[in-house]
């Protein structure tokens, strides 16, 4: 299992909250984040990271955090 961090973003792209996930691969992590995103009306996007690697940004924009 790999350790991921997800930063949930508001409509302006600012971080609302951060959560850690333990998932077997990137696809599983993205699916889990999408399910969490749908449950929170305040969240409008996310950045998913594994260590210093940006896995996915939704909606697509430049990641706010680097390494």
PyMOL Python script that loads the backbone (N, CA, C, O; Angstrom):
from pymol import cmd

cmd.read_pdbstr("""\
ATOM      1  N   UNK A   1       0.843  -1.189   0.000  1.00  0.00           N
ATOM      2  CA  UNK A   1       0.000   0.000   0.000  1.00  0.00           C
ATOM      3  C   UNK A   1       0.884   1.247   0.000  1.00  0.00           C
ATOM      4  O   UNK A   1       1.940   1.283   0.633  1.00  0.00           O
ATOM      5  N   UNK A   2       0.435   2.243  -0.710  1.00  0.00           N
ATOM      6  CA  UNK A   2       1.180   3.494  -0.808  1.00  0.00           C
ATOM      7  C   UNK A   2       0.463   4.596  -0.040  1.00  0.00           C
ATOM      8  O   UNK A   2      -0.762   4.600   0.076  1.00  0.00           O
ATOM      9  N   UNK A   3       1.240   5.512   0.473  1.00  0.00           N
ATOM     10  CA  UNK A   3       0.712   6.646   1.230  1.00  0.00           C
ATOM     11  C   UNK A   3       0.493   7.820   0.277  1.00  0.00           C
ATOM     12  O   UNK A   3       1.423   8.261  -0.399  1.00  0.00           O
ATOM     13  N   UNK A   4      -0.730   8.318   0.228  1.00  0.00           N
ATOM     14  CA  UNK A   4      -1.104   9.462  -0.609  1.00  0.00           C
ATOM     15  C   UNK A   4      -1.618  10.587   0.277  1.00  0.00           C
ATOM     16  O   UNK A   4      -2.110  10.348   1.380  1.00  0.00           O
ATOM     17  N   UNK A   5      -1.499  11.811  -0.214  1.00  0.00           N
ATOM     18  CA  UNK A   5      -2.116  12.982   0.419  1.00  0.00           C
ATOM     19  C   UNK A   5      -3.044  13.607  -0.614  1.00  0.00           C
ATOM     20  O   UNK A   5      -2.691  13.737  -1.786  1.00  0.00           O
ATOM     21  N   UNK A   6      -4.214  13.984  -0.172  1.00  0.00           N
ATOM     22  CA  UNK A   6      -5.128  14.692  -1.063  1.00  0.00           C
ATOM     23  C   UNK A   6      -5.451  16.042  -0.435  1.00  0.00           C
ATOM     24  O   UNK A   6      -5.830  16.130   0.733  1.00  0.00           O
ATOM     25  N   UNK A   7      -5.294  17.080  -1.230  1.00  0.00           N
ATOM     26  CA  UNK A   7      -5.641  18.438  -0.820  1.00  0.00           C
ATOM     27  C   UNK A   7      -6.945  18.791  -1.509  1.00  0.00           C
ATOM     28  O   UNK A   7      -6.995  18.904  -2.734  1.00  0.00           O
ATOM     29  N   UNK A   8      -8.003  18.966  -0.723  1.00  0.00           N
ATOM     30  CA  UNK A   8      -9.291  19.358  -1.276  1.00  0.00           C
ATOM     31  C   UNK A   8      -9.320  20.868  -1.415  1.00  0.00           C
ATOM     32  O   UNK A   8      -8.911  21.596  -0.510  1.00  0.00           O
ATOM     33  N   UNK A   9      -9.810  21.336  -2.566  1.00  0.00           N
ATOM     34  CA  UNK A   9      -9.753  22.751  -2.924  1.00  0.00           C
ATOM     35  C   UNK A   9     -11.139  23.376  -2.993  1.00  0.00           C
ATOM     36  O   UNK A   9     -12.122  22.714  -3.324  1.00  0.00           O
ATOM     37  N   UNK A  10     -11.197  24.673  -2.673  1.00  0.00           N
ATOM     38  CA  UNK A  10     -12.448  25.407  -2.836  1.00  0.00           C
ATOM     39  C   UNK A  10     -12.554  25.924  -4.270  1.00  0.00           C
ATOM     40  O   UNK A  10     -11.714  25.603  -5.112  1.00  0.00           O
ATOM     41  N   UNK A  11     -13.572  26.714  -4.544  1.00  0.00           N
ATOM     42  CA  UNK A  11     -13.818  27.205  -5.899  1.00  0.00           C
ATOM     43  C   UNK A  11     -12.702  28.122  -6.406  1.00  0.00           C
ATOM     44  O   UNK A  11     -12.566  28.320  -7.614  1.00  0.00           O
ATOM     45  N   UNK A  12     -11.902  28.682  -5.492  1.00  0.00           N
ATOM     46  CA  UNK A  12     -10.806  29.581  -5.874  1.00  0.00           C
ATOM     47  C   UNK A  12      -9.468  28.857  -5.959  1.00  0.00           C
ATOM     48  O   UNK A  12      -8.447  29.476  -6.260  1.00  0.00           O
ATOM     49  N   UNK A  13      -9.462  27.552  -5.696  1.00  0.00           N
ATOM     50  CA  UNK A  13      -8.233  26.781  -5.758  1.00  0.00           C
ATOM     51  C   UNK A  13      -7.435  26.769  -4.465  1.00  0.00           C
ATOM     52  O   UNK A  13      -6.310  26.269  -4.432  1.00  0.00           O
ATOM     53  N   UNK A  14      -8.013  27.319  -3.395  1.00  0.00           N
ATOM     54  CA  UNK A  14      -7.337  27.316  -2.093  1.00  0.00           C
ATOM     55  C   UNK A  14      -7.644  26.016  -1.356  1.00  0.00           C
ATOM     56  O   UNK A  14      -8.706  25.420  -1.538  1.00  0.00           O
ATOM     57  N   UNK A  15      -6.713  25.592  -0.534  1.00  0.00           N
ATOM     58  CA  UNK A  15      -6.869  24.343   0.202  1.00  0.00           C
ATOM     59  C   UNK A  15      -7.888  24.491   1.320  1.00  0.00           C
ATOM     60  O   UNK A  15      -7.802  25.400   2.146  1.00  0.00           O
ATOM     61  N   UNK A  16      -8.857  23.578   1.329  1.00  0.00           N
ATOM     62  CA  UNK A  16      -9.846  23.515   2.402  1.00  0.00           C
ATOM     63  C   UNK A  16      -9.418  22.535   3.490  1.00  0.00           C
ATOM     64  O   UNK A  16      -9.570  22.799   4.682  1.00  0.00           O
ATOM     65  N   UNK A  17      -8.885  21.410   3.057  1.00  0.00           N
ATOM     66  CA  UNK A  17      -8.457  20.384   4.005  1.00  0.00           C
ATOM     67  C   UNK A  17      -7.524  19.410   3.301  1.00  0.00           C
ATOM     68  O   UNK A  17      -7.454  19.355   2.073  1.00  0.00           O
ATOM     69  N   UNK A  18      -6.813  18.650   4.113  1.00  0.00           N
ATOM     70  CA  UNK A  18      -5.884  17.640   3.608  1.00  0.00           C
ATOM     71  C   UNK A  18      -6.199  16.322   4.302  1.00  0.00           C
ATOM     72  O   UNK A  18      -6.460  16.292   5.505  1.00  0.00           O
ATOM     73  N   UNK A  19      -6.175  15.238   3.541  1.00  0.00           N
ATOM     74  CA  UNK A  19      -6.397  13.910   4.111  1.00  0.00           C
ATOM     75  C   UNK A  19      -5.338  12.965   3.577  1.00  0.00           C
ATOM     76  O   UNK A  19      -4.852  13.124   2.457  1.00  0.00           O
ATOM     77  N   UNK A  20      -4.985  11.975   4.395  1.00  0.00           N
ATOM     78  CA  UNK A  20      -4.065  10.922   3.973  1.00  0.00           C
ATOM     79  C   UNK A  20      -4.874   9.709   3.556  1.00  0.00           C
ATOM     80  O   UNK A  20      -5.896   9.383   4.159  1.00  0.00           O
ATOM     81  N   UNK A  21      -4.396   9.049   2.515  1.00  0.00           N
ATOM     82  CA  UNK A  21      -5.030   7.831   2.016  1.00  0.00           C
ATOM     83  C   UNK A  21      -3.976   6.743   1.906  1.00  0.00           C
ATOM     84  O   UNK A  21      -2.809   7.023   1.627  1.00  0.00           O
ATOM     85  N   UNK A  22      -4.384   5.522   2.122  1.00  0.00           N
ATOM     86  CA  UNK A  22      -3.513   4.373   1.941  1.00  0.00           C
ATOM     87  C   UNK A  22      -4.133   3.515   0.847  1.00  0.00           C
ATOM     88  O   UNK A  22      -5.137   2.843   1.083  1.00  0.00           O
ATOM     89  N   UNK A  23      -3.548   3.529  -0.342  1.00  0.00           N
ATOM     90  CA  UNK A  23      -4.136   2.835  -1.494  1.00  0.00           C
ATOM     91  C   UNK A  23      -3.067   2.007  -2.205  1.00  0.00           C
ATOM     92  O   UNK A  23      -1.874   2.294  -2.111  1.00  0.00           O
ATOM     93  N   UNK A  24      -3.516   0.986  -2.909  1.00  0.00           N
ATOM     94  CA  UNK A  24      -2.614   0.091  -3.609  1.00  0.00           C
ATOM     95  C   UNK A  24      -1.986   0.668  -4.857  1.00  0.00           C
ATOM     96  O   UNK A  24      -0.882   0.275  -5.232  1.00  0.00           O
ATOM     97  N   UNK A  25      -2.679   1.608  -5.517  1.00  0.00           N
ATOM     98  CA  UNK A  25      -2.136   2.199  -6.740  1.00  0.00           C
ATOM     99  C   UNK A  25      -2.833   3.528  -7.013  1.00  0.00           C
ATOM    100  O   UNK A  25      -3.780   3.905  -6.323  1.00  0.00           O
ATOM    101  N   UNK A  26      -2.342   4.228  -8.037  1.00  0.00           N
ATOM    102  CA  UNK A  26      -2.875   5.553  -8.371  1.00  0.00           C
ATOM    103  C   UNK A  26      -4.355   5.507  -8.728  1.00  0.00           C
ATOM    104  O   UNK A  26      -5.131   6.346  -8.270  1.00  0.00           O
ATOM    105  N   UNK A  27      -4.751   4.532  -9.543  1.00  0.00           N
ATOM    106  CA  UNK A  27      -6.150   4.443  -9.979  1.00  0.00           C
ATOM    107  C   UNK A  27      -7.096   4.293  -8.792  1.00  0.00           C
ATOM    108  O   UNK A  27      -8.144   4.937  -8.743  1.00  0.00           O
ATOM    109  N   UNK A  28      -6.731   3.454  -7.850  1.00  0.00           N
ATOM    110  CA  UNK A  28      -7.555   3.260  -6.658  1.00  0.00           C
ATOM    111  C   UNK A  28      -7.623   4.546  -5.852  1.00  0.00           C
ATOM    112  O   UNK A  28      -8.689   4.913  -5.357  1.00  0.00           O
ATOM    113  N   UNK A  29      -6.503   5.227  -5.716  1.00  0.00           N
ATOM    114  CA  UNK A  29      -6.471   6.487  -4.973  1.00  0.00           C
ATOM    115  C   UNK A  29      -7.373   7.533  -5.632  1.00  0.00           C
ATOM    116  O   UNK A  29      -8.129   8.219  -4.944  1.00  0.00           O
ATOM    117  N   UNK A  30      -7.299   7.657  -6.947  1.00  0.00           N
ATOM    118  CA  UNK A  30      -8.136   8.638  -7.661  1.00  0.00           C
ATOM    119  C   UNK A  30      -9.617   8.297  -7.481  1.00  0.00           C
ATOM    120  O   UNK A  30     -10.429   9.189  -7.234  1.00  0.00           O
ATOM    121  N   UNK A  31      -9.976   7.021  -7.600  1.00  0.00           N
ATOM    122  CA  UNK A  31     -11.386   6.635  -7.409  1.00  0.00           C
ATOM    123  C   UNK A  31     -11.866   6.979  -6.003  1.00  0.00           C
ATOM    124  O   UNK A  31     -12.981   7.470  -5.825  1.00  0.00           O
ATOM    125  N   UNK A  32     -11.030   6.722  -5.013  1.00  0.00           N
ATOM    126  CA  UNK A  32     -11.414   7.024  -3.634  1.00  0.00           C
ATOM    127  C   UNK A  32     -11.577   8.525  -3.428  1.00  0.00           C
ATOM    128  O   UNK A  32     -12.518   8.962  -2.766  1.00  0.00           O
ATOM    129  N   UNK A  33     -10.674   9.311  -3.988  1.00  0.00           N
ATOM    130  CA  UNK A  33     -10.766  10.765  -3.861  1.00  0.00           C
ATOM    131  C   UNK A  33     -12.024  11.287  -4.553  1.00  0.00           C
ATOM    132  O   UNK A  33     -12.699  12.163  -4.013  1.00  0.00           O
ATOM    133  N   UNK A  34     -12.350  10.770  -5.730  1.00  0.00           N
ATOM    134  CA  UNK A  34     -13.560  11.220  -6.434  1.00  0.00           C
ATOM    135  C   UNK A  34     -14.809  10.938  -5.604  1.00  0.00           C
ATOM    136  O   UNK A  34     -15.733  11.751  -5.585  1.00  0.00           O
ATOM    137  N   UNK A  35     -14.850   9.801  -4.920  1.00  0.00           N
ATOM    138  CA  UNK A  35     -15.993   9.485  -4.056  1.00  0.00           C
ATOM    139  C   UNK A  35     -16.069  10.468  -2.891  1.00  0.00           C
ATOM    140  O   UNK A  35     -17.155  10.927  -2.537  1.00  0.00           O
ATOM    141  N   UNK A  36     -14.926  10.792  -2.296  1.00  0.00           N
ATOM    142  CA  UNK A  36     -14.903  11.751  -1.187  1.00  0.00           C
ATOM    143  C   UNK A  36     -15.309  13.138  -1.666  1.00  0.00           C
ATOM    144  O   UNK A  36     -16.024  13.857  -0.967  1.00  0.00           O
ATOM    145  N   UNK A  37     -14.855  13.511  -2.849  1.00  0.00           N
ATOM    146  CA  UNK A  37     -15.162  14.829  -3.407  1.00  0.00           C
ATOM    147  C   UNK A  37     -16.661  15.014  -3.597  1.00  0.00           C
ATOM    148  O   UNK A  37     -17.192  16.090  -3.324  1.00  0.00           O
ATOM    149  N   UNK A  38     -17.343  13.980  -4.060  1.00  0.00           N
ATOM    150  CA  UNK A  38     -18.785  14.058  -4.309  1.00  0.00           C
ATOM    151  C   UNK A  38     -19.586  14.250  -3.024  1.00  0.00           C
ATOM    152  O   UNK A  38     -20.714  14.743  -3.067  1.00  0.00           O
ATOM    153  N   UNK A  39     -19.014  13.866  -1.883  1.00  0.00           N
ATOM    154  CA  UNK A  39     -19.727  13.946  -0.602  1.00  0.00           C
ATOM    155  C   UNK A  39     -19.611  15.318   0.069  1.00  0.00           C
ATOM    156  O   UNK A  39     -20.337  15.596   1.023  1.00  0.00           O
ATOM    157  N   UNK A  40     -18.719  16.168  -0.409  1.00  0.00           N
ATOM    158  CA  UNK A  40     -18.481  17.461   0.242  1.00  0.00           C
ATOM    159  C   UNK A  40     -18.778  18.600  -0.731  1.00  0.00           C
ATOM    160  O   UNK A  40     -18.035  18.826  -1.687  1.00  0.00           O
ATOM    161  N   UNK A  41     -19.856  19.299  -0.478  1.00  0.00           N
ATOM    162  CA  UNK A  41     -20.281  20.389  -1.375  1.00  0.00           C
ATOM    163  C   UNK A  41     -19.339  21.579  -1.376  1.00  0.00           C
ATOM    164  O   UNK A  41     -19.350  22.372  -2.317  1.00  0.00           O
ATOM    165  N   UNK A  42     -18.519  21.718  -0.335  1.00  0.00           N
ATOM    166  CA  UNK A  42     -17.585  22.840  -0.262  1.00  0.00           C
ATOM    167  C   UNK A  42     -16.340  22.615  -1.113  1.00  0.00           C
ATOM    168  O   UNK A  42     -15.628  23.564  -1.443  1.00  0.00           O
ATOM    169  N   UNK A  43     -16.082  21.374  -1.463  1.00  0.00           N
ATOM    170  CA  UNK A  43     -14.891  21.047  -2.250  1.00  0.00           C
ATOM    171  C   UNK A  43     -15.227  21.093  -3.738  1.00  0.00           C
ATOM    172  O   UNK A  43     -16.226  20.534  -4.191  1.00  0.00           O
ATOM    173  N   UNK A  44     -14.365  21.776  -4.478  1.00  0.00           N
ATOM    174  CA  UNK A  44     -14.587  21.924  -5.919  1.00  0.00           C
ATOM    175  C   UNK A  44     -13.483  21.286  -6.743  1.00  0.00           C
ATOM    176  O   UNK A  44     -13.524  21.321  -7.973  1.00  0.00           O
ATOM    177  N   UNK A  45     -12.502  20.708  -6.077  1.00  0.00           N
ATOM    178  CA  UNK A  45     -11.404  20.073  -6.778  1.00  0.00           C
ATOM    179  C   UNK A  45     -10.434  19.475  -5.787  1.00  0.00           C
ATOM    180  O   UNK A  45     -10.657  19.505  -4.577  1.00  0.00           O
ATOM    181  N   UNK A  46      -9.349  18.931  -6.318  1.00  0.00           N
ATOM    182  CA  UNK A  46      -8.337  18.326  -5.450  1.00  0.00           C
ATOM    183  C   UNK A  46      -6.996  18.247  -6.151  1.00  0.00           C
ATOM    184  O   UNK A  46      -6.907  18.318  -7.376  1.00  0.00           O
ATOM    185  N   UNK A  47      -5.953  18.099  -5.342  1.00  0.00           N
ATOM    186  CA  UNK A  47      -4.623  17.720  -5.795  1.00  0.00           C
ATOM    187  C   UNK A  47      -4.290  16.437  -5.055  1.00  0.00           C
ATOM    188  O   UNK A  47      -4.369  16.390  -3.828  1.00  0.00           O
ATOM    189  N   UNK A  48      -3.918  15.400  -5.786  1.00  0.00           N
ATOM    190  CA  UNK A  48      -3.551  14.125  -5.201  1.00  0.00           C
ATOM    191  C   UNK A  48      -2.046  13.935  -5.353  1.00  0.00           C
ATOM    192  O   UNK A  48      -1.511  14.014  -6.459  1.00  0.00           O
ATOM    193  N   UNK A  49      -1.371  13.685  -4.240  1.00  0.00           N
ATOM    194  CA  UNK A  49       0.085  13.553  -4.222  1.00  0.00           C
ATOM    195  C   UNK A  49       0.500  12.238  -3.582  1.00  0.00           C
ATOM    196  O   UNK A  49      -0.136  11.759  -2.644  1.00  0.00           O
ATOM    197  N   UNK A  50       1.575  11.663  -4.102  1.00  0.00           N
ATOM    198  CA  UNK A  50       2.256  10.553  -3.457  1.00  0.00           C
ATOM    199  C   UNK A  50       3.699  11.021  -3.293  1.00  0.00           C
ATOM    200  O   UNK A  50       4.428  11.170  -4.273  1.00  0.00           O
ATOM    201  N   UNK A  51       4.100  11.248  -2.055  1.00  0.00           N
ATOM    202  CA  UNK A  51       5.401  11.826  -1.742  1.00  0.00           C
ATOM    203  C   UNK A  51       5.500  13.177  -2.461  1.00  0.00           C
ATOM    204  O   UNK A  51       4.637  14.031  -2.257  1.00  0.00           O
ATOM    205  N   UNK A  52       6.519  13.394  -3.289  1.00  0.00           N
ATOM    206  CA  UNK A  52       6.635  14.676  -3.997  1.00  0.00           C
ATOM    207  C   UNK A  52       6.135  14.590  -5.437  1.00  0.00           C
ATOM    208  O   UNK A  52       6.418  15.477  -6.243  1.00  0.00           O
ATOM    209  N   UNK A  53       5.395  13.533  -5.767  1.00  0.00           N
ATOM    210  CA  UNK A  53       4.869  13.322  -7.118  1.00  0.00           C
ATOM    211  C   UNK A  53       3.387  13.685  -7.165  1.00  0.00           C
ATOM    212  O   UNK A  53       2.573  13.134  -6.425  1.00  0.00           O
ATOM    213  N   UNK A  54       3.057  14.619  -8.045  1.00  0.00           N
ATOM    214  CA  UNK A  54       1.651  14.984  -8.242  1.00  0.00           C
ATOM    215  C   UNK A  54       1.012  13.919  -9.131  1.00  0.00           C
ATOM    216  O   UNK A  54       1.406  13.735 -10.283  1.00  0.00           O
ATOM    217  N   UNK A  55       0.025  13.225  -8.578  1.00  0.00           N
ATOM    218  CA  UNK A  55      -0.638  12.133  -9.289  1.00  0.00           C
ATOM    219  C   UNK A  55      -1.718  12.675 -10.203  1.00  0.00           C
ATOM    220  O   UNK A  55      -1.786  12.314 -11.378  1.00  0.00           O
ATOM    221  N   UNK A  56      -2.573  13.552  -9.659  1.00  0.00           N
ATOM    222  CA  UNK A  56      -3.663  14.113 -10.458  1.00  0.00           C
ATOM    223  C   UNK A  56      -4.162  15.397  -9.824  1.00  0.00           C
ATOM    224  O   UNK A  56      -4.174  15.552  -8.603  1.00  0.00           O
ATOM    225  N   UNK A  57      -4.574  16.318 -10.692  1.00  0.00           N
ATOM    226  CA  UNK A  57      -5.197  17.569 -10.271  1.00  0.00           C
ATOM    227  C   UNK A  57      -6.553  17.634 -10.944  1.00  0.00           C
ATOM    228  O   UNK A  57      -6.673  17.399 -12.147  1.00  0.00           O
ATOM    229  N   UNK A  58      -7.575  17.953 -10.163  1.00  0.00           N
ATOM    230  CA  UNK A  58      -8.937  18.016 -10.695  1.00  0.00           C
ATOM    231  C   UNK A  58      -9.659  19.216 -10.090  1.00  0.00           C
ATOM    232  O   UNK A  58      -9.662  19.313  -8.863  1.00  0.00           O
ATOM    233  N   UNK A  59     -10.254  20.115 -10.814  1.00  0.00           N
ATOM    234  CA  UNK A  59     -10.097  20.207 -12.262  1.00  0.00           C
ATOM    235  C   UNK A  59      -8.658  20.589 -12.600  1.00  0.00           C
ATOM    236  O   UNK A  59      -7.914  21.091 -11.757  1.00  0.00           O
ATOM    237  N   UNK A  60      -8.292  20.341 -13.839  1.00  0.00           N
ATOM    238  CA  UNK A  60      -6.904  20.537 -14.254  1.00  0.00           C
ATOM    239  C   UNK A  60      -6.474  21.985 -14.072  1.00  0.00           C
ATOM    240  O   UNK A  60      -7.106  22.901 -14.599  1.00  0.00           O
ATOM    241  N   UNK A  61      -5.406  22.183 -13.332  1.00  0.00           N
ATOM    242  CA  UNK A  61      -4.755  23.466 -13.178  1.00  0.00           C
ATOM    243  C   UNK A  61      -3.341  23.200 -12.689  1.00  0.00           C
ATOM    244  O   UNK A  61      -2.986  22.056 -12.408  1.00  0.00           O
ATOM    245  N   UNK A  62      -2.548  24.225 -12.588  1.00  0.00           N
ATOM    246  CA  UNK A  62      -1.181  24.052 -12.115  1.00  0.00           C
ATOM    247  C   UNK A  62      -1.205  23.718 -10.626  1.00  0.00           C
ATOM    248  O   UNK A  62      -1.867  24.419  -9.862  1.00  0.00           O
ATOM    249  N   UNK A  63      -0.504  22.668 -10.190  1.00  0.00           N
ATOM    250  CA  UNK A  63      -0.461  22.327  -8.758  1.00  0.00           C
ATOM    251  C   UNK A  63       0.053  23.487  -7.923  1.00  0.00           C
ATOM    252  O   UNK A  63       0.979  24.192  -8.324  1.00  0.00           O
ATOM    253  N   UNK A  64      -0.558  23.679  -6.752  1.00  0.00           N
ATOM    254  CA  UNK A  64      -0.179  24.773  -5.866  1.00  0.00           C
ATOM    255  C   UNK A  64       1.090  24.447  -5.092  1.00  0.00           C
ATOM    256  O   UNK A  64       1.815  25.359  -4.694  1.00  0.00           O
ATOM    257  N   UNK A  65       1.372  23.180  -4.871  1.00  0.00           N
ATOM    258  CA  UNK A  65       2.495  22.758  -4.051  1.00  0.00           C
ATOM    259  C   UNK A  65       3.547  22.100  -4.931  1.00  0.00           C
ATOM    260  O   UNK A  65       3.230  21.326  -5.833  1.00  0.00           O
ATOM    261  N   UNK A  66       4.766  22.414  -4.659  1.00  0.00           N
ATOM    262  CA  UNK A  66       5.847  21.745  -5.382  1.00  0.00           C
ATOM    263  C   UNK A  66       6.791  21.124  -4.363  1.00  0.00           C
ATOM    264  O   UNK A  66       7.215  21.769  -3.404  1.00  0.00           O
ATOM    265  N   UNK A  67       7.109  19.847  -4.598  1.00  0.00           N
ATOM    266  CA  UNK A  67       8.062  19.082  -3.843  1.00  0.00           C
ATOM    267  C   UNK A  67       8.107  19.343  -2.425  1.00  0.00           C
ATOM    268  O   UNK A  67       8.898  18.728  -1.709  1.00  0.00           O
TER     269      UNK A  67
END
""", "prot")
cmd.dss("prot")
cmd.show_as("cartoon", "prot")
cmd.util.cbc("prot")
cmd.orient("prot")
